[in-house]
């Protein structure tokens, strides 16, 4: 996404570089709106809201058996049509149908696993697939395969275009920060953040109104609104990513300005460096990043306490009389809280990345421009960027494994530890992603400089080529696996809640519910 956006920005700079500062800011804002409009159109088409055939709704609701063992390579893939007879639930349904056809009534199949007490057929949603050769049982689940495929496609395009829109908004906000009087000090440099957030809020309001209209049309036509739900889900996640990315980058720009007295350019670089870069300065920035992480942890705990209190109030009838309006208010609050938490997490990652770069610049003998060198490499060298990215990737891998063990060892019912570990992993992952992005960006610039006559055009096509090469395998394998595991985690959490509820409120026919009665009076099993 960054390389694709950088190439587009280079084309805009080539075409409109001679215009004034205000015109460039307007162009960057229009560039951001172009990504947002494209995202809405593409998501609408892939979801089936627009340009869909007449039988599209039926395809979307269709359910198929899929393999549901996360340890197997075909996890999430549909069971082949010719092998559906090996699903135990299908076998029972077919046996039940044969009995119904032979007897002509429902009386003798009332105790069938696929029927209720009245003999009505129950549709199983989970079962096992029995392999013919080994007899091994593989968990399977009935899912809306086409619906999930479109969700994955929407996530792909919304993530790509949302990040492009986020960096366009960063460029617009950075351009405002560079203009007087906002570049006077750190306090005035904060103001463009509010300006960009207000601009994005207005654009998102138009998008929200359009999505509400799609929902209303679906409701008016008597449809379930599955396609409208797909569009709303993808756009909501994208808007959160855009705001968090924009706020975090511009906020860290202000923090670095306050520490050094030099405002970084719109790419986040100090070129040339007008301050003495010491290891103390680098540790200060890293410490501020750790402070952002502490705020994330505190925020997660506060949010967990508030949700617990809300559930307690709802359980005692505190939500009576409010209905949908209160739920809508809670949804808005959760969305804003998610934006704040994600912004703080990204701010932590930006601080750590720039702090480590400053730490590199403060070490070893000084280079030709006064910057430090490690292993004879300045921090702007491609080798240094790759070395820093590889080192951080290894450290992140080790840390995430330990955090995963901590989360697995937590047996509490609140889920607070899991949320904290998830926030920490998100911050570490973003740090690794930002450092690799910086490496790729530098590599593309170096290759583009080999064509001195058209460096910006070369960078555009290189970014486009990298995006095309990376997008397909990422969508087909990495994103697919990530979304499947997210769904599996949500289902596991729901199962834990159900198990806890059954433990606290056992069925009336169980021994715990009738513990006051003698066991001899219990009905025979």
Secondary structure, DSSP 8 states (H G I E B T S, - for coil): -HHHHHHHHHHHHHHHTTS-HHHHHHHHHHHHHHHHHHHHHHHHHHHTSSS--TTHHHHHH--EEEE--TTSTTTT-B--GGGGGGBHHHHHHHHHHHHHHHHSSSGGGTTSTTB-TT--B---SEEEEE-TTT--EEEEEEE-HHHHHHHHHHHHHHHHHHHHHHHHHHHHHHHHHHSTTTTSSHHHHTHHHHHHHHHHHHHHHHHHHHHHHHHHHHHHTT---HHHHHHHHHHHHHHHHHHHHHHHHHHHHHHHHHHHS----TTS--SS--S---HHHHHHHHHHHHHHHHHHHHHHHHHHHHHHHHHHHHHTTTTTTTTHHHHHHHHHHHHHHHHHHHHHHHHHHHHHHHHHHHHHHTSSSB-TTS-BEETTEETTSHHHHHHHHHHHHHHHHHHHHHHHHHHHH---SS-HHHHHHHHHHHHHHHHHHHHHHHHHHHHHHHHHTTSTTSHHHHHHHHHHHHHHHHHHHIIIIIIHHHHHHHHHHHHHHHHHHHHHHHHHS--TTSTTTTTTS-GGGS---
